[in-house]
Amino acid sequence: MNRQQGIQWLYGELPTLLSEGVLSAETATRLQQYYGTVQGRSRRALVLLVCSIFGAILIGLGVILLFAHNWQELSRPVRTVLAFLPLLAGQFLTGWAMQYRAASAAWREGAAMFLCLAIGASIALVGQTYHFSSTMTNFLLVWIVLGLPLVYLVPASFPAALAWIGLTFWVGYAQKQWGQGALFWPLAAVPVPYLWLALRHNPYGQRSVLLSWVLSLCLSIAIGLRLAHHLPGLWIVVYTGLFAVFYLLDAYVCDPVPAFWQRPWHTVGVMGLAGLAIFLTYDTPWGRIGWHYDLTGWQDLAWAAVQDYGLAIGLLALTLGLLVPLSRRQQTGRALFGVAPCVAALAYVAVASGASADVAMVVFNVYVLLLGIGTTYSGIRHGRLGTMNGGLLLVSALIVARFLDVELSFTVRGIVFVGLGAAFLGTNLAMKRRGIVS
């Protein structure tokens, strides 16, 4: 429960406390004066916001389809005028919303969404009318650049979300066409201050949660597309660093809350690190790693490869910068996840220098085992059932993975699986008997 939710709960309890004589009227008034008013959104406001977004999308798509149906029968001047009509309508609607409905998030978001779609439609229609030679890469880039100012001019969240989604598609096309997509970083950074302000205002609000989910998922995809793959295996260091940064950032932004969907950075970071760590216990990702495979010498390093090195080193440095303060607070559970990129970097350097892939596999098997045990212990110690089950699940996944690697009878495997299931049920039952159900 965050601060806003706690205040709302307290205000809901005040009438009962007054009627039962637990609090005096003067004390209740002083509590309300101290905490102030609570800014909360009703379900009606949420439904209105969602309906306005879908309405804008459907109207925009409908206008495009109507134009497309009769497009070939129209003259070029008429096509030009019609191409700009959606853009003019979107600008008028956005201006009206800002002037008369500035306090309504539904109007702002709906108008901004319609204008974003209108920008793309107008660019496509004008290009088709005058037969401009262009590529999907250029089209997406122009669309994104023209739509980004709406994030701050309106202001609205959906232009930021659309920009990050569009940039994810764009970087894939750019890497294929140009061999690099360096513009991804400055363009993706433009809406970040808007997200930061939203997180500071309310990290669990609809705006913060939506943008955090979009950005974390888009970064997870875009960085893989962005890598030059000049040095095999460097993605191991990059992705462990990325997921560790996501996980550690959550400690500075959010308080522990029960709903996983309210903590996108934590959820993506934990699931990414756990899944990647299990995958790194196999020999597949450790094959053909090192500079002696793709490079004949340091002089062959291309600019794209230098950027990959910079990304890997930067994520490692950022992880350590976030990890040190948490270690001082004695947050062992977070520290175990946070050291994942350091373990990956050491294993990567060892294999790249000529060590056997078995070394890296053993290192990660031990690391996953310690991570599972540490997470389970942390959940039991702090009374968090979900954390404890996550640790048990990680240990179970490691055992199952190793059992599938070796030749054992079905009887032995069945006994082990029954034992794991009994451990799950027994531990959960013991925790619930202690009154721990969170």
N, C-alpha and C positions, 0 to 999 in steps of 0.2 A: 504494500500500500504506500503510495507516494504522499507528499504533503497535502496536495489538493484533495485527494481522496480521503485522507484522514480528517481534514477540516470539514468536508461534506458529511462524513459519518458523525462527527461530533455535533454539528448543527442539527442533524436528524435526531440525535439522542437528547438534545436540550429540553424539549417539551416533557419527555418522560422524567428526566432528572428534576425538573421544576415541580412536576405534579407529585413526585415521591418525596419531595423535601430534601433531596440530596444537595441541591444547589439553590441559592437564593436568587431572586430576580436581579439583584444588583451584580452578583457574580456572573450570571449568564450574560448580562449586558456588557460587562467588562471583557469577557471572553470574546464576544462578537466584535467589540471595538479593537481588541488586540489582534485578532486574526484577519479582520476585514472581510470583504465580500469574496465569494468564491466564483471564479469565472469558469463555468462548466457548460458544455454543449449538450443540448437535449437530443434524444433520438430523432425527434422531428427535424432538427437542424441537420443531422447527419444524413437522413433520408433525402432531404431537400438538396443537399450538396451532391449526393450521388446521382440523383435524378437530373440535376442541372448539367452534370458532366456528360452523362449518357445522352441527354437531349441535345447538347452541343455537338457531340460526335455524330449522332444520327442525322441531324440537320445538315451538317457539313458534308457527310457522305451522300445524303440525298441530293443536295445541290450538285455535287460533282457528277452523280449518275445521270441527272436530268440533262446536264450540259453534254455529257458524253454521248447520250442517245441521239441528240440532234446535231452533234458537232460538225459532221461532214457536210451538212446541208447549209451551213451558215457561211457568209462571206468573211474574209479576213478581218475587216474593220469591226464587224459585229463580234467576232470571236475575241478580238482584243478587248472590247468593252466588257464583254461577259467574263473574261478572264480576271478583270480587276474588280468586278462586282462583289464577289465573296470577300475580297480583302477590304474594300470600302465598308461593306456591311459589318465585318468583324471589328473594324476600327470604330465605327459609329456605336456598335453595341458595347464595346469596351469603354469608350468615353462616357456613354450614358450610365453604365454601371458604376464607374468611378465617381461620377457627379452626383447620382441620386441613390445609389445602393452600395456605397463604399463600405458600409459596416456589414454587409452581407457577404459571407464567404462563398455562398452558393452562386451569387451573381458574378462575383469576381472570377471564381474558378471557371464557371461556365463560359463567360465571355472570353477569358484568356484562352481556353481550350479551342473555342470556335475560331479565334483569330489565328492561333497557331496552325490549325488545319487550313485556314484560308490562305496563309502565306505559302504553304507547300503547294496548294492547289493552283494558286496564281502563277507561281514559278513554273510548274509543270505545263499549264495551259499556254502560257506565253511561249515557252520553249517549243511546244508542239506546233503552235501556230506559225512561227517563223523558222521552224526547223533548225534550231540552234544545236550545234554539235556539242554534246556534253556526256558525261558519265554519271553513274549513280553516286560515285564518290563526290564529284563537284556539286551535284544536286543536293545531297544530304548536308554538305558543308555549308552551302549558302543558306539553306533552310534553317539549320541550327543557329548560325550566326545572327540571322534576322529575328529569330524567335527568342533568343536569350534575354534581351533587354526587358521583356515582359515580366520576368521574374521579379524585378525591382520596380518597374514602372507601374504595375497593376496594384499591389504585388500579388503573386499567385504561386501556388506550389506545383501545379500540373505542368506549366512550361519548363520548370526545372527537371521534373521527372521525365518529360518527353525529350529534353535535351540530352540527359544521360543515356536514355534508351537509344536515341538516334546516334549518339557518339559511339555507342557500342557497335552498332551496325556499321557506322562509318569507318571505324578503325580496322574492321575486317576487310572492307573494300580497299582502304588506303594501303594496308600492308600488302595486299595482292597486286595493286596497280603501281604503287610508288616504292614499295619495299620498306616503308616506314610510315608511322602516323604520329609524329612528334606533337602535332597540334592538339592531340587528344588531351594532354595534361593541362595546358592553359585554359582550354575551353571547358573542360570538366571542372576546373577550379572556380569558374565564374559563379555558379549558384551555391558554392560551399558556405560563404558567409551568411546567406539566407537560411541555410540549414542550421548553422551554428546558433543563430539568433532564435530559431524555433526550438532548438534543444535547450537553450538557456531559459526560455520562457516556460516550456513544459516538455520534458523529454518523453512523456508518455502520451502527448496529444496526437490527434489524427495526422496533423501535418508532419510532425517530427517522425512518427513511426513510418508513414508512407515513404517519405524521402529517404529515410535511413535504409529501409528495405531495398528501394530502387538503387541507391548508390552502392550499397554493399554488394548486391548481386551483379550490378553492371561492372563494377571494378573487378570482381572475381572472374568475369568472362573476358573483359577487355584487356586485362594484363596478359592473359594467356595468348590473345591475338596479337598483342603489342610486342611480345618478345621476339627478337630476331632469330632465336634458336641457332646462333652462331657457335655457341659452346654447349654441347649436349649435356643435359642434366642440370643446368643452372636453374631451371624452373623449380627444382626441389627447394632450393634456398629461397627463391622469390615467393613461392606460394606458402611455405611455412611461415615466412616473415609476414606476409600479408594477413593471413588468418590470425596470427598472434597479435598483430597490431589491432585488428578488429576486436579481438577478445579483451585485450588490455584497455583499449579506449573505453569500453563499456564501463569499466570500474570508475572512470573519471566523469562519466556522463550520467549514468543511471544508478539507482539504488536497486537492490534485489527485489523483484516483484514476481508473483507466481506465474503470470502469463508469459510464455516464451515469445509470443508474437509481438509483445510490447518492447522487446529487447533485441532488435535485429542484429546489432553488432555482436552481441554475445552469442546469439543462436548461430549465425553464419560462421563466426570464429570457432566455436566449439565443434560444430559438425564438420567444418572444413579440416580442422586440426586432427580430430579423431579419425575421420575417414582417410586422410592423407597418411597419418602415422601407421594405420593398419596396412595401407597399400605399400608403404616403404619397408614393411617386414618381409616382403617378397623380393626375389632377385630381379624381376622384370625391370623396375625403374633404375636399377644400378648398372645395367649393361651399357657398354660403350660410353663411359663418362670420362671427361677430361679434355684438356687442351691439345693432347697429342692425337686426337681423332680428327678434328676439323681444322686445326690451325697448325701451320708449319713453323710459326714463330710469332713473337709479339708484334712484329712489324705488319702482320696480316690482319691485325684487329681493325675492323671497320667501325664507322661511327655508331651504327646501330648496336654493335656488340659492346661498345663502350657504355652506351646507355643501359644495356642490360646489366653490366657490372655495377653501374651507378645505382640502379634500382635495387639490386640485391644488397649492396653495401648500405644503402640508405634505409632499407627496411630493417636490416639487422641493427643499425644504430638507433633507429626509432624504437625498436622493440626493447633494447637495453635501457633507453631513456625512460620508457614507460614502466619497465620492470623494477628498476632500482627503488623508486619510492614505495611501490607495493611490497617489496621485500622487507623494507624497514617497518612496515605495518604488520609484519609476520603473517601475510596472507599466503600460506603455503600452497593451497589449492590453485590459486591463480598463478603462482610462480612456476608450478609444474607445467602448466600449459604454455606459459610465457617463454620458457627456455627451449621450446621446440625448434625455433630457427637456429639456435646455437648448436643444438645436437645435429641438426641437418647439415649445417655448414661444416662442422668438424668431420662428419661422415663423408660429405661430398669431397672435401679436400683430400681426405685419406684415400678414397677410391680414385680420384683424379690423379693422385701422385703415384699410383701403381699398386695400391693395396687391393686385396681381393674383395669382391662384392659381398662375400660372406661376413666380412668385418662389419660393414654397414648394416647388414641384415640382423646380426646379433645385437648391435647397438640399439637398433629400433625395437627389437623384441623386448629387450630389457627396459627400454624407455616406456613402451606402451604398458608393460606390466606394472612398472612403478607409477605411471600416470593413473592407471585404473585403481590400484590399491590406495594411492594418495587421495584420489577423488572420492572413493568410498569412505575412507576415514574422515575426510573433511565433511561429507554429508552427515555421517553419524555424529561427529563432534558438534556440529552446528544445528543439528536437528532438521536437516533438509532431505526429505525423502526423495525428491527428484534428483538431487546431486548424488545421493548414495546409489540410486538405481542406475544413474549414468555411469558411475564407476564400475559397478558390477557388470553392466552391459559391455563395457570396454574390455574388461578382463575375460568375459565369456567369448567375445568376438575373437580375441587373440587365441584363446584355447581352441576354439572351433577351427580357426584358420590353420593352426599348426596340426590339428588332428586330421584335417583334410590333406595335409602334405605327406603324412606318413601312412604306411600300410598297416592298418589295424583292423581287427574283426569288427563286425557290426555289433557284437555283444559288448565289446569294450567301449565303443563309441556310444552305444545306448546307455551304458552305465554312467559314463561321464556326463552326458546330456541330462540324465535324470538328476545327477548330483548338482549340476549347475542350476537346474530348475528348482530343486529343493533349497539351494542356497538363497535364491531370489525370494522364494515364498517365506522361508524362515526368517530372513533378515527383515523383510517388510513387516511380517507379523510382530516381530520383536519391537520394531520401531513404533508400530501403531499401539502396542500395549503400553508403551511408555508415553503415549499421548501425542506422538509426533506424526502429523499427517500432512505437513506442508511440503 
